[in-house]
Structure formats: C-alpha cells, structure tokens
C-alpha cells in the first residue's frame, strides 16, 4: 500500500513545497520509496510500501500514449490484474512491469472514466492526462481519499487528514455538524464529509473529474435489489466459489504474507482457504491471534462476546496446520498508545480497540508486510444482532448506537446543543433508509435484512475499514479484506433471508458454503467480535488519565460535565457496536481531548 497526495491548479503555480510537506506527513504509509511529480499545474506526491514488483513499481508513474502523457499516483491492490493485463495486451498495450499501478494507468487510457468499473480491488488514485485529473475510490471505500476545492479552482487531495491540514489554506475548523457527528455518530461520519468543515471525502464507489469546467463527481457503482430465482443449493455453491476466489486472489504478494486468525468464523474461513492454497504449494501459512493482559481472569460474558477467542484460535490453527503466534498487549500499553492511535487516525476513534490494533500491527510488521483479515463478512452475510433482533433494527436510530445521546449528555449543553444534534443525525439515518434498494415483492424479513445490510455496509463497516487502514498503515503493514469483494455483496444482498438465516443461525449461508473446510466447533461457533480488554485496571488507568487532562485546563476542562461522566460509568453494557463500554467511553474522551490539543481544533 501507499499514500497519495496532490495539488491541481490548471492555471499553474509553485505547489511542490506544499506537496513535499503533505507527502512527508504520510511517510509511515510508504516507508520503502517516495517521490514527487511536478507538472507545473499539477503536483503529485507518493510514498510506497513495496508489495508487488519491488523493483519496478516506482511512483508517480507516467506513460506516453496517443501523443499524450498520463501520470498516476495510486494506493491499493487490484485482484483481477491477470484478466486486465490480458485485455490490455489484446488492445495493443505493452506492459513493462508486473505491478498493478501500470494496469490501472493503462486501464484508464483504454476505458476512460469507466476504468473503475473494470477493477476488482481496493484503491484510491488520481491520473493527470495533460488536460484534466481523474480520481476514483474503490466500491467500499477501503482505501482513503480526502479532498478540498479551494476558491473553486485549486484541488487538494490526500490519503490522510493530517496531510490535508498541512496545506496553508486548510484549517482544522469543526462546525456544528462536525461536532454532532463526533458526539452522536463517530467513529462513523456522514458519507462524503469529514470532521473538518472544509475537508470532504470521496465516497466509496465515487469518481470525479477536475478540469477547467470545475469539479464533477458521480457514482460508478451501486448495490441493486434484483429478484432471486435460484434455490438454496445454488446459493451455497455460488457463495463457496465467490468467497474462495476472493481469498485466493488476495494471496498474491512478493513480500511475506500472513492471516489474522481469531478463531471466529470469518477469520477461520480466510485462514482455511489460504492454508489450503499454501499447502498445495508445499508452504505453511503464518497466522496471528490477539489477547489482552489479564483477560483470562477478568473476562465477562455478554450478548456480543459470549466466549473468549484464545482456545478457538488455537483449535483452528491446529486443524489448519498453520504456524500460529499469539500476541498479547500489556495493559499499560493500551492506555499509553491512545495518543498514537488518535494521531494516526486523525480523529478520536475506537479508543483501546484502536490502540490495541496499532500495537498488534507493529508486532506483525516485524515479520510480515501483508496480512489478510476477516472484516466485512458480518455486514454482508448478516452476522450482527441487529439483523435479527427487531428491537435493535427498529430503534429509529443507527442500530449499533445503543445509547445515542450518551456522549452528548456528558457535555455542557451550550457546547453540545444536544437536541439539534440528535435531530441532525436522525435525519441522516432516515435519509439512508430511504435510499436502501428493496423490491415490492420482498417479504418483511427480506426488507429488514436489506436495510440492516445497507446501513451496516455504508456506515458501520466504513468505520471498521478506516480503523484497519490507519492502524495498519501507521506501521507500514498492508491489511487486505477478502470479504469486501463487490461480487460477494452483489450476490448475497439478493439471496432470500431464509437461506442466509437458515435455522435461526446468523450467517448460515456462509457456514453452509464452507462446510468441509473447518471443524464444526469453528464452523457453527456463535459470532464473537474483535476482542477488547476486560481488565478492571485499564478502567482505573484511563480514569486517572482523564482526571489529569481535565486538571491541565484543556478542552474537556470547560466542555465536559465531569459529574455526568462519572454517573455514566456504571458497569453497564455497550454504547457503540459490540465493544465500546465504560472504559472505552473514558478512553474516547481522552482521545477527543488529545485530538483538540494536537490538531489545534477550532470549533466554529
């Protein structure tokens, strides 16, 4: 993977000093190589994490064709490169490298603005053809792309917010909408926006053109509701093929590759297909699982986390014959790394859920540069409780936000303006519902499953993907997510709910399609999410940190109602997703204070 950035002003200018500064801010994403393309009216920056064709994948990359020069900066991996190379060669293109950057560049030359429709992968890129700049982002927004249009004529873009904020004309201003998204919706944000007033985000499956006529955006792909005329057996067979094919395509790498194996269904499916492929080559797959100091003694069963992962990870590893490593994060490190997790995410995120992943990625990077993960299965196959618990799906708010007003209630009302904030986010929720594709002949259960999946893919999944990208790329580690293959979503979205939820079992379609690849103890295991710490010493540590930060007189000292915060910490359940409980609420407040301080945030 890589980072990209650039400035485009078609009347020309000296942009190189600013682009160099922007590029330097993201060196962690591409520690192997860096360069700048300066074309006068266009200046691109790139940092490279070398994964494929280590010798020839230098960027920015240019190609001369048809009396025009095309230059690309690209971040991602394309998994249908072989098919695309065949088509390109058939159309007369001579390939000089085996890296996917060249494939994307020539695909644009051949297909023009339809180029992203031909790509299966995760990507964000910008291409200058001498007259205009074309930009695109993958269908699920796995790879980031932020931008600003300054004075209607200067396009600035980058992979991370910190690079955008290093531009002298872009300020860390947060308006009331950004504040409300922080308090009610984050770590999600409204599609197309960021927390900062003047920084936008190219949405997943969006592309845009910038030329002398201005900026024009459009969607190049959207999920559709179509009738399903096949039977259960076809659904199982097709799912088995699509999932296996997606995983196998993502095992291509010129650097060491591993898989995250928690012992849950999704990571075990990825590990099973990958280990079978490795065994066919006479190789052994490396896998990792995560644990927390003191969790064995402190674990508390819940609806969302009914079992610990450790014994299942080891069971799966033994069955699949992988070379397995258990990584354990020290309790103190969870709290210490909250600041780094904030700085690499550029936002208050998921507290120790982020800081632990940052720690684990740093450990994995010591031996591997590429890692596969089981993210995105639950959103597509129906693994979350809100798919089948009506009180959650029909709560009249985003169903993974179990206490919508909790965070806002901790702040003085002249800061949070809580009633207006709730109404704003509620309207975003209802607008998303209105856009969900359904068929008039859908059963009530089928409509509910479409809504749950549409909401989850467009919001909940996006926050998990952002977290995975920022924490891994902070360590120069590329994480791939095979379930985020649009072919899988296009098919499964239209499979009847009674097949996906057969026997009242979540993700029954995926389980049935993977029969024979995993032992029953794993194949039919109840869903368990990414683990968190249950150690009470962590809550004690972050409470102490919070008191210290308030005593220092920063943002929280005047904005936070500290008594309300202490009353909210009651040993109850989660307030966001499946993991964010009392300790994570305190840690999130610490991250918010760090963010305001380090980024000089100005609430306007």
N, C-alpha and C positions, 0 to 999 in steps of 0.2 A: 504494500500500500504506500501511500504518498500523501503529500499536501500540495494543494494548488492555490495560487492567488494571482491577481492581476488588476490592472487599471486600463481602461479603454476610454480614450477621448479622441474621436475621429478627426478633430481639428489639430491634433498633435500637442505635444508637451514633453516636459522632462519628468517622467514618472519613476525612473529607475531607483533613485534614493529611497522613495517611499516603498516601492515593491521589495527592495532589498530588506528593508526593516520589517515589512509584513512577513516575508519569507523566513527571516531569522526567528520570528516568534513561533514558528511551527517546525523547527528543525527536528524535534523529537519524533515527528511523524515519518521522517525520512532521513535517518542518520547516515545512509550509505552514499548519498550523492546530492548535490544542489547545483542549480544554475538559473540564470535569468535570460529571457529573450527580450530584447529591446527593439521594437519595430517602429519607434517614433510615436505613432498614435496609439500603439498597443505595447504594453509591457507585461510579460508573464513571469511568474516565479514558480519554482518547483523544488520539492525535497523528495528524494526517492528512498523507499525501503525496497531493496532488490529482492525479488521473489522468482521471477521468470527471466530467462536470458540475461544473466547477470552482467555480461559484457556489453550488450548492445541495446539496452533499454533506456539509455540516457534521455532525459527530457530537460526542457521543452524539445519536442521532436518536430522536424519540418519535412515536407515532401513537395516536390515540384511536379505538377501535372496539368496538362492543358494550358500551358502558358501562365499558370498561377502557382503561387507558393502558399501552402497550407501549414499552419503551425498549431500544435496541440499541447495543452497541459491536461493531464489525466490522472485520476486517482481511482483505482478499483481493480477488479479482476473480471474477465469475460470468460464464461464457461462453455460457450459454443464456438470457440476460436477455430477449431478444425473445420467445421462446416463453413464458417465465414471465409476462411482462407481459400477453401475450395472455390467458393463463388467469386471471390476477388480475382484469383488466378484465371478462372474461366472468363472473366471480363478484362483480362489483359494486364492486371496489376502484378508487378514483380515484387515479392516480399524479400526484404533484406535482413529481417530479424525473426526471431520466434517469440517475440513479446507481444502482448495484446494491445499495447499502445499503438503500434503500427496498424493493427487490424481495425481499431476504432477510427483512426485517422483516414485510412483508405475507404472504410465503410461510409464515412461522411462524404468523401469525394464521389463515391458511387451512388449512394442513396439520398444524399442531401439531408433535409430536415426529417426524413423518415428513418434516418440512421438508428435512433434509439429503439425503434420497434423491432429491429433485427438483432438486438443484443440481449443475451441471457447472462445476467451477471449483476454485480454491484459496482456502481460507477458514478462519478461526477467529473465532468470535463468541460473545457472551453476550447474552441477552434477558431482561429482567425484566418480568413481566406483572402485578405487584402482589401475587402470592402465591408465586411461585417464580422461580428463574433457570434458564434452559435454555441449555446450552453445546454447541457442536459444532465438530469439526475436519474438514477435507477428507479424502478417502479415503486419500491417500498421505502426509498429514502435511506438505504443502509449507509451510503457514503454522503457526507455533509456538503452543503453548498449554500453559503450566505452571500448576500449582495446588498449594495446600496446604489441608488441612482442619484448623484449629486447635481443639483442645479439643472436637472433634466438632460445633462449632456455627458456626465462622467460616470461610467460604470465601474464600480469597485467590487471585487468578489474574493472570497477566501474560504478555505475549509473550516476555519475556526473563528469564533468571535474575537478572540484576543488579537488576531491578525487584522480583522476589520477595525478594531478600536485603536490600532496603531496608526491608522490614517489620520492626518491632522484635521480633517474636516468632519470626522465622525466622533461624536461624543457618547459617553456612557449615560445617556438620558433614559430614564424609565418613566413612561407616562402612567396614567391611572389604569389603562388596560393591561400594561405590562405588570403592574403591581397586583392587579386582581388575578392575573394568570399565575403569578408566583404563589399567591395565598390560597387560591381555590383549585388550581389545575396542575401546577408543577408537581413532578418533573415534566409533565406534558406542557406544550404550548399550542396555541391556536395555529393550525396549518398555515404556512406562509409567513408567519410572524416569528420574531424572537422576543426576548425580554426587553430589548433595547428599541426605543421608539423609531430610530432611523435605519435599523438593520432588518432586512427581510430575509426570507429563506425560500429558495427554490424548492417547491414541494416535490415529494416523490412522484414519479411519472410526469414531471413537467419538463418542458424545454423552452428556451427563449432565444430570440434573435435581437441583437442590438446593432443598429446601423444609423445612418443619417436621418432616417424616419422616426427614430426613437426605439423604445423597448416594447417588444411584443411577446407575450407568454401564451402557452397553450398546454393542455394535457394531451399526451400522445398515447395514453393507455388508461383505461378504467375498467373496474370489475363489472361484469354484467350478470343479470339474472336470466337464465335460459332454462327451458324445460329439460327434465332428465327422463329419458325413455329406456334406459338400460336397467339391468337387475342388480341385485346385491353382489353376485359373483363378479360381474364386470367391474363394479366399483372397487372391490377388493383387489382384483388383478391390476387394474389401471393405477390404483394408488401405490401398489407394490412397485410397479415399474417406475412411476414418476419419482417416488422418494429415493429408490435405489439409484436411478440415473442421476438425480441431482447430487447425491452424495459422491458418487464415483467421479463425476465431472469436477468436483471441487478438491479432489485428492492430488491434482497436478501441481507440482512445486519443484523448483530447483534448489530449495533450502529445506532443512529439517521441519517435518510436519507432525502434529500430534492432535489429539481429540480430548475435549473436556468430557469426562465420564462421571456423572454424579451417582449413577445407579437408578435414576429415574428413567421413564420410558423413552423420552426424546433423545437424551444423550446416549442412551444404550442402543437405540436404533442406529444413530450415526456411527457409533463405535462398532456395531455389529457388521454393517455393510463395509466400513473402512477396513476392519480387521480381516474380513473375508478377502477383500481385494489385495491387501498386503500379503496375506498367506499365499495367494495364488502366485505372487512374485517371489516367494520364499523369504519374506520380510516379516518383522514383528512390529505391530503398531504400538506407539507410546501413548499412554493416556494419563490424565490427571483428575483427581478429585480434591475438594476443598473441605477443610474443617476449621473450627474455631477453638482456641484455648479454653478449656473448662466447659465445653458444650456437653460432653458426655454426662457430667454431673448436674448440669443446670437445665437440660432440655425440657421444654414444656410442650406437650401435645396440643394441637389446635386444629380447627377445621381446615386451615390452609396448609399446615405442616404436621400431618399425622404421625410421621416417623422420621427418625434421623436417617441420613443418607449413607453413613460410612460402611455399614455391613453390606448394603446393596451394591455399592460401588465395587467393593472387593469381590462380591459374588459375580458381578458382571465381568470384571476383569479376569477372574479365574476361568469362567466359562468361555470367554472370547480369546483367552491366552494373550492378553496384552501385557506390555511392560508398564506397570502401573506405579504412579507416585502420588502419595497423599501429601498435600501441602496444608500446613496448619498456621494460621495467622495468630500471632501473640495479641493478647487483649489490649495491651498498651498501644500497639501499632495501629489498631482500628481507630483510636482517638487521635493519635499523632498524625495520621495520614488524611484526616478530614480536610486539612488545608490544601494539600496537594490534589486531592480529588476535586475540590472546588475549583482550583486554578486550572486543572486540565479539562474540566467540563465547562469552564467559564460561567458556571451557574451553581447555585445551591441545588444539589441533585437528590440522590437517594442515600445520603448520609453514609453510614458504615457499610451499606450494601455496595456503594461506590468505592469506598476506601479499601475494603477487603479485596475487591476485584482488582484494583490498582496494584495492591501488594502481590496477589497471586500472579498477575500478568508479568510483573517484574521478575518473579521467580521462574516462570515458564520460559521467559526470554533468554535465560542463561543457557538453555539447551535447544530451544526451538524458535523459529521465526514465524511459522504459520500454525494456526490452531483451528479446528472445526468445533462448532458448538450447536446445541440443540434448540436454540431460541427460535421462536416464531411458529412452533407447532401448535401450541395451545390456542392461539388466535385463529388459526386456520381449521383445526380439527375439533375445536370445542372442548378445551380442557379446563377452562376456568369455571368456578362455581356459578358465575352469573349467566352462563349458558343454560343452566338447568335449574337454578333457584330463582323463581319468579320474583321474590321479594327484593332480590338484588337487581335483576334486569329492569324491573318496573319501578325502581325507586325514584324516577323522574329526575335523575342526575346520572353522570357517568358512574357506572355500577361498581367500579373498583375504588371509588372515592366514598368510603363508608361513613365519613363524618365531614360533609362538605364545608361546613362553617368552622371547623375546629381551629385551623391555623389563623383564620381572620379574627376569631374571638380572643386570641391571645394578644392582639394589638389594640392600642387605643383607637377608638372609633374615628377620630379625626384623621388618623393615619390610614386605616383600612377602608373606611367608607363601605362597611360590610354589606349592607342591603343592596346597594348599587352593584357591588362586585358580584354578589350571588346572582342577581338578575342578568348581568352580562354573560357570565359563564353558562347559566341555564339556557340562554338563548342560543349560544354556540352549540350546546348539546342538542337542543330541539332542531336546529338547522341541520345538524349532522344526521339526525333521524330522518328528516325529510328527504335527504339525498340518498338514503340507502336503497339500492335496487331490489325490488320484490316483484313477484308475479301475482296476478289477480287470483290465480288458482292455487297459490301456496296455502297450505294448512297453517293454522295459528302457530303450531310448533315450528314449522319451517320458516315462517316470517320472523319468529323470535330468534331462531338460530342465525338467520341472515343479519338481523340487527346487531346481535351480540358480536358476531364476527366482524361486521363492518366497523362498529365502534372500536373494537379491540385492535384491529389492524391499523386503523387510521390514527389512533391515539395511544393506547397502552403499549402496543408493540413499538411504536416510534420512540417512546422514552427508553425502552429496553435496548433498542438498537443504538440510540445515541450514547447511552451509558457504555455499552460494549465497545463502540468505536473509540470513544475518548479515553477510557481507562486502558484499553489495549494499545492504542497508538501512542499514548503517553510513554509506553515502554518500548516502542518500535516492534510491536507484535501485531501481526495480521490475524484477525479472527474472522472466519467465514461462517455463514449461517445457511446451510443447505435447504432448510425448510422455507426460506424466503426466496423460493423459486416461483415465479408468477404462474408457471404451468400447473403447479400443485394447487395454488389458490383458485385459479380459474376452474379447475375440475371440482375440487372439494366443495366450493361455495354452492354448487348446484346439485350435489348429492343429497337425497332426502334425509331429513334429520333422523328418521327411524333407523337408517343404516349407520349414520355417524354416532348415534347414541343407543345402539342396539343393546337390549337388556338393561337399560338404565345405567350404562357404563360410559363415562366420558372417554372420548377418543377411541371408541370401539372400532371404527373403520381403520384407523392406523394400527391398532393392536392386531386386528384380524389380518391385515395385509402383511404384517411382519411375523406371523406365526412360522415357526421353524428356524427363525434367526436368533431367538432369545429364549431362556428358560421361563417357565410360567410365572415364577416368583417376580421376575422383572417385567414380563410382558403384561401382566394384569395387576401390577402394583398401582395403588392409589397415587394420584399426582402429588408430588412434593416439589415446591419451588426451590430456586437458588437459596442456599442456607443463610441464616443470619446467626449472630451471637445471642445466646440466652444467658450469658454470664452476668449476674447482677452487678459485678464490679465495673462493667462497662457503663451502666447507667450512672453509677456513682462517679465515675471519671468524667463523663460528659456534663453532669450537673455541676461539678466543680469548675469545669472549663467555662460553662455558661455564666456562672456567678462571677468568675474572673473577668470575662469580657464585658459584662454589664458594669462592673466596677470601674472599668477603664474609660467609660463615658462615650462609647461609640454609638452606632445606630440603635442598637437594641436598648440602650440605657434610657432613651427617651420615647422610643416607639412601642416597646413591649410592656404589656401588663404582667409583671412578674408573678403576682399572686394568682392571676388566672392561669398562668403557665404551670405553677406548682399544683393547682387544683386539677389540671387536665391530666397530670401524670398519676394515674390511679391503678395501674396494673391491668388495665383493660385490654381489649383486642387491638386490631389494626385500624388505621385511619386511611391508608392508601395501599392498594394492591393486596399482596398476601403477606408482606413482611414488615411494613412500616408501623411500629408500635411506639411505646412510650420512649424508649431510649433513642429511637430514630427521630422522634419529634424534637427532642432536645438537641440532638446532633444536627438536625436540619436548621434549627435556629442558629446554631454556631456557624454553620456553613453560610447562612444568609448574612450574618454579621461580617464574616471574613470577606465575602463577595463585595459587600458595600464598601468595606475599607480598602481592599486591594485594587478594586476596579474604579474607585472614586465615583461610585454610582450617584447620580443626581436625580432625585425624584421630582418630576415636573408636573 
